[in-house]
Structure formats: C-alpha cells, structure tokens
C-alpha cells in the first residue's frame, strides 16, 4: 500500500461504500488501475475483525445503527444518541453533524471501510417508472433526465452485484418490468409468520383517497441477503470465511450488523477486487480536490492519519485521469463545497432529502411471533404510486418483524416497566411472553420532495480534529410529506382494524420531546401532531439533471463543470420515490462506470 | 428503513450510562469465593425473581458472574443483607420456597421489593438476569447507601447479553445471536398457547 500515491491512476475513487466499491470493481475488471481512498478504518476485512464488531454490538447499551463500529474522531460519524429535538435548542452540536433546523435530520451514516452498507437493512426495491416523471405527471418535484427503461438493465446488474433475493412475479407492479429471461439471483426471503398473519387479516381491505380505492396487498420485499440461489449464482458469504453466511440465518440484527454476513456489505465487493489493478488506502480523509486553470481536476489532497487516538497526519496528494467522488451524499457535497468545485448551478449541497420514516404500533390479538427473522420481509406496496401524488407524498409500507423496536425499545423496556410495578418471577416471564410477541410496528417510508433550503453547508466555525469541515445540516419537512404521514396513519388504522385490533390496542402517539416531533394543519384546518424518524437515506445533494443550470451532474453523474469528475451515489437522485435508494444508486453507478470506461479508452 | 433516532424518554429509562461504545471498565476485583450457603440463597432468590428454575439459571453460565457483579457493586454487606432477607422470607414461608408459591410471592413483594433499600437492588438483579445489563441504582438510593464507582449502567459482557433470559421469555432468541436458521421466522411460533 505504501508508495502508491506517487503513481498515476486511471481513476481515484473517494469512498468504499456500495457505490464506490462497485465502480472500482467495474473499472478494475476491465484492467483500469484504480485507487480507493477511504476515510475510515478497515477493521472489518478479516473475519476475526468483523466478529469483534459483533461483540461490540452485543455489549453496546444502545444498539443503534453505528453501535458495532467504534467511534473514530479522525473520520467521525454521527450516532443516534447525538440527535436531539432541534426545536428545543438550535443549533445541535452534540454529534458530528451540526443541526441548524428547523427540524432535526434524524439520519446517520458510517465512515468506515464498507461505508453505511455495514449497518443498512438491505431492503432493495426498484423505483417505479412514475417516480422518474414526478413533475410531468403530478406537478411536483422534478423529472429525472433518465427513465426507468434507461435504468432497467443496470438494475439487473445491481441486483446481481448486491445479491438480492426476490421473485420477479412479486415485484412486477406499478409498471416495474423485467426482461423475459431475467429473475433475481436468489429466491425470495420467506415472509415472516407475522407477515402471514397481516396478509390474512387484511384480505379484501382497501383504503380510499379522493375517489379512488386502493386495494391493500401484502407482498414479499426484495432484500440484499442470501437465500436459495437461482441458476449459476453463488451467494457471497462472509469476507474471509465464504462458507459462512450462505443463507440468512435469522439473527434478527440486520441493523446494525449481520453476524454471519448473509446481508450484503461492500466489504464483499472490495474483497473481490483484482489487487493487481485496485489499491485501497484507508485512514485517508480527502480534504480537497485540486482544480487546474482549464477546469479539470488535477489531483486530490488527503490527510492520512496513523491511528484513531491521535490527530497526527501527513498530507498527501494523488493524481489520476478521472476522479470519482462516492463518499456519501453528505460527505461528497461537503468535499466539493470545500474544494470550490462542481457548483456553477448553485445546487450543490441543496435538495437534501431522506425518507421521513413514520411509524405506528399496536398490540395484535394473538402472537405474531415477533423478534424473529430479518427486520422486514414484506411490504404493502399499494401506495407507491397513484393519483393521490398530486396531493400528498407516496409511501411504501414496511411490516416490521421486531416488535415495537424504535417506538419503545422492547424487550428491555417491557422488563423494566414490569419490574417497576414489582412484577417478578413467573408472572414477569409469562406477561413478557404474552405481550411482546403480539407487538406490531408498521413503518412508512415516505417520499420527500427536493427543496433548495434543505441543504448541507460548511462553515469554518465547525471543523473536525483533522481540520476538515463538519457537515452543517438545514432541514425541514414540507406539507406534501406531512400530508403523506396523515394518509399513512389512515392506512395504519385501516390495517389494524382489519386485523381485529381495537383502538384501545393502538398505541401510536407522538411525543413532543422526540427529535422528529412536529405539527401539521390538515385541509380542514385541524392542527395534528406527527413524528418521524430518519431512514438513513440521504439523497439529492448533487442531483443529476438535463442542464448545467438545474443540476450538479448529468445523467452519467459526470460534473457539468469538470469533465474528469464524477459525483456518484444517492446524492445524484433528483427525487426519492418511496424506494430505499441503495439499489438504485448502485444501478446508476454501473451506468456511470460504463461511461467512465469510454472516457478511459 | 433504518433505526436512527430515538425517544429520549424511553432511552433515558433504559440507558443512563455512556453510550457510544462499551465503557472502559475497571476489572472487577475478585471477590472472595461465595460460601455454599450464599450461593444457594443467591440462586434461590434469582429463581424467585426471574421465574426460571435453578438448572436454567446455572445453564446460562452466569451465576458466578452475576453474584460477583452484585457483590462488587453493592458490596459484601448489602449483598449479605439481601440474601439474609431472602432466607428470612423462606423461613417465614415455611422453609420451602416452592411449597406455597403465592405466599412466597407476597412475602417477597412486601419484605424485599417494597423495601427502600433492598427493593432497588432486587429489581436490578432481576433486570440483570433478563438482559445482561446492570442499571445504575437510583440517585436517592446512592445518596442513602453510598455511590460505588462501579455502579454504572452497562452490559456486563457480550455473553451476558446473549444469555439474557428475556429472549426465552418472549419465545425467541437474542437479536444477533443463537441464530435459529434459514426460514425459521416463517413458522408459527406456537410457544404462546395458553
């Protein structure tokens, strides 16, 4: 690894998450020489190192998404405990990201080799074709410069690269289509018992918005975790122990960590790189892109630190023919802003979007067998598209398998509450056994529109220990999305009632101290409280578009301002639809990588 | 979907200690080996608090660890008081903790759980068995009985988490451990039938 920076590379890729790793693999498989610079550490690349993450998770008090991965002051990440209610105190400075409000940005990401794919859930639905034409069809947001049909072949490649388990027949809805001879690389993950109870309980149910009734259907979810392979596909097992993790083993801890690595992480792609052509340098925080007079990128400057515990570093520069910024929607925007690059449109850092995650929870009449299996195995896709999008946001309905999880933190909270009431012994054990398996939590992944005021900025007042900028986040949720939450709550009540759950057993409530608490004025003028969580789906900060005035990159994710610069990842998505974005980002990355290969020819 | 924010109220109730990573612990001093009598009383009391039988408790491998944890955090004296109170309850209940469970339950509640000093310790012990987590004792308890530097909210060890009794109580397995196998989640639980 040493000495590498003095060489000249075909491509320097900044970031080793699913996007950076798959670009690196595409280029190096074609003989291009690539250098990957990763700000975080590489402690997960040996099987033993990865198991140390599992132990850290087991001993972590708060088992939040970044809990297995040790804090790294030189490449900091925000932890959920750092996210507070912004309405009570602005700005929030406690974490790595600085929150300016008016609402909290409730999502976190991870800076480590493998990026946030270490802690993601693995949910991998395609976007629906109408998601790409929001402005034309519904008069909101913007259109994409590409269509579903353009992206379709790249979706196929992405599903193979991530190892997605699903059945084509389950996913063919709202115009999503697949090639005749194609199916997912692995069979669908079996739906949980809880999913089956919900499907049975909602048979024949429909929910009406405007003058249209939307039938509720429970459908298997596409997931990047190993199942029974189709054809010649070989599941990718654990890094360093490929016989482990050939199937999802039901550990029920996908977020924050799959102990057997049956869930995809980009560590698997990095492990497959041809090391004659690809070099990885970790603990290398890129601080600046160097731009020459003709507007091309001339090099990158990075700070290589020796250890987490010390802020000693050396500054190194490296040069390549093309540069690929794939450092995460927030980090990529931050780096480009710090470099004075790629921002002639003034769109850089703007249009930050997430899927505000709305949850409802209730007690079912009978056991759902909760706390078993992956976090979610089925969805209700019914509200991913429809005429209602003129009025409110689309959403995907995820059926949780882990009880009330983030709503109340079971089962520990149940134990504590019963003990506080001096309920011990057999009664304690029996009451837990009766109540917790009946906990049902439904999650709503809600679309958010691009808005220029929702943005990542930098400010010399807020720097990290290496002298790099911390991201400063400005964030709000528009009425379009809030109205989507009200609609989601209506769906929720319909589902609960249809399952025989009485109002007394619906426990959804919105706590004014929670970070995502807010009010919404309905059409009838009623003020209603709402609350949301982050989905960890940072999007939009370097969006693609049709012209250099409306966007940061073109459809190949090539900077309008710098020919040899690509900015790839979820930040390039002009709108969010209701699909978890990693699969789409990786599909877009393959499209970009093919374009890079033409440039490098 | 990811889980990234939290309800601070709930969080505070569950977790009051350092949170970003496993806290740096001073190794517990090795307490003197418990007497056979103390061990017997500890297991009996643990059984009464948790609803698990003695073999199940020994089967977790945590009996010695938890008695050692308790002794190190609240001290020999307090541990002795707790176990003596249990012995008194058993005696008052007729000498056999299993013969009249309802009577024993009432005695346990009134003479231990309702006690300002012993109640918080007993509830903590039950929580420890169920979750592998020691909760810092309430502030007024520490004011009255002394604050020990080891009395922090933390999970005893990765193994203590895995051995938490709560998972079996809810008819499942520890999240992130004891993997039940491909497709097991699709089967009816059937463990909850009355």
Interface residues (C-beta under 8 A of the other chain):
Chain A: X54 X55 X56 X57 X58 X59 X60 X61 X62 X63 X64 X65 X67 X70 X71 X79 X80 X81 X83 X84 X85 X104 X106 X107 X108 X119 X120 X121 X123 X190 X191 X192 X193 X196 X227 X247 X248 X249 X250 X251 X252 X253 X255 X257 X259 X260 X357 X366 X367 X368 X369 X370 X371 X372 X373 X374 X375 X376 X377 X398 X401 X402 X405 X406 X407 X408 X409 X411 X412 X413 X414 X415 X416 X419 X420 X422 X424 X425 X426 X427 X428 X429 X430 X432 X433 X434 X436 X437 X443 X445 X511 X513 X514 X515 X516 X533 X534 X535 X536 X537 X580
Chain B: X1 X2 X3 X4 X5 X6 X7 X8 X9 X10 X11 X13 X14 X15 X17 X18 X19 X20 X21 X22 X48 X49 X50 X51 X52 X101 X105 X108 X109 X113 X114 X119 X122 X123 X126 X127 X130 X131 X133 X135 X153 X154 X155 X157 X158 X159 X161 X162 X165 X166 X167 X169 X170 X171 X172 X173 X174 X175 X176 X177 X179 X180 X181 X182 X183 X184 X185 X186 X187 X188 X189 X191 X192
